[in-house]
Amino acid sequence: MKTNFYEVTFIINPVLEEEQVKEVKEGFETFVTGKGAEIDEIDEWGIKRLAYEMDGKNSGYYVNAYFHAPGTIVSDLEKYFKLQENIMRNIVLKYDNKMLKFRDLQKKGKLPVVFVETPEEEV
């Protein structure tokens, strides 16, 4: 079966205890692996301030995950996130070839330098 590469970011309710946050993350991992996904990396960004208030909250606990999965997982993930009361928002991205190349360079630590900062000279 053909798989695609996905990135998902979701925001967990920040008022949860550490153990509850861990349960939400483990629930996500269990769900996607149960749907045939192979998790590449999960990166916890922690509590970040939101650009605007959501559900009466000014901050949220961000989690970012990368994984390979069949194309049918997107609709299943959307349903899953809607049913999770402790996940405030989410976004799922399907990587194209350019994004995959960027991800590969990123993992190898070989991203090209686009802008170089130079120290300002005193006048």
N, C-alpha and C positions, 0 to 999 in steps of 0.2 A: 504494500500500500504506500502511495506517495505521501510524504510528509512535507510540511512547510515549517519555516522558522518563525516564531512569534516572540513578541515582547509584550508583557502585560504589566501595567502599573495599577495598583489599587491603594485606596486610602482607607485605613481602619480607624474606627472611632477612637479618639485619643484618651477618653476617660476610662478605658478598659485597664484592668490590672495586667501585669506582665504575663501571667499565666494564660489569661484570656486571649491576649494578642497572639501568643504562641499557638493556642488552639485554632485561631482563625487562619494563621499561616499554614499550619499542618493540615487543616481541612482543605485549603486550596491545593496543596501539594498532593494530597490523597485523591482529590477530585480529578486533577489533570492527569496524573499517572494512571488512574483508573480508566481514563478515556484514551489511553494509548500514547500519552505524551512522554517524552524523555527530557527531563529538566536539565538544562545546561548550567544555569546559575540563578541563585536568588540573592538579591542585594537589598538589605534593609537600610533605608535612608533615615528612619527614625521619625520623630515628631518634627514637623515643619509647619510654619505659619501658612495659612491659606490666603490666596489673593482676595477672596471674598468669603463671607460667612456661608457655611453649608450646614443645614440641619441644626442651626443654633450654635455651631462650633466655629472657632477661629483658627483651629489647627487640626492636624490629622497625622496619623502614623503611616508613612509611605513605605510600600514594599514594591520592588521591581523584580520581575522574573523573566528569564529567557528560556525557551524550550522548543523542541521539535515535536510536531503533532499532526495528525490528519486534519484536513481542511474542515471537517465537520465539527471540530472542537469550538469554533467561534460561537456558533449559535448556542451550543451547550453551556459555554462559559457565560454568555449573556444571561441565560436563564439562572445559572448558579448564582451569579452576583446579585441578581434581583431578589433572590430568596434569602440572602445573607443580610440580616439586620445590622450587623456590626461593620459592614463594608459600605462606606459612604459614597464612593465614586470609583470608577475604573475606566481603563482604556486598553484596548487590545490592538496591537500593530502586527501586520503580516509583513515580513521583510522581503524586499525584492533583491535582485542581484547586487545592486549598488550598496544597499544597506548591509547585505551579507559580507561584501568585501570590506566595508568599513568596520564591521564587527570583528572580522578576522584580524585586521590590522590592529584594532583596539586590544584584542586579547594578546597579541604578540608584542604590544608596546611599541609599534612602529607607525603610529599615526604621523602624517606629514605635518610640519610646522607651517601654519597658515600666516599667523601674525607673530612677529618677533618684537618683544618689548625691549627698547634700548633705554638705558638710564639717561635722564634729562641732564643736559649740561647746564651748569650755572652761568648766568650772564653777568 
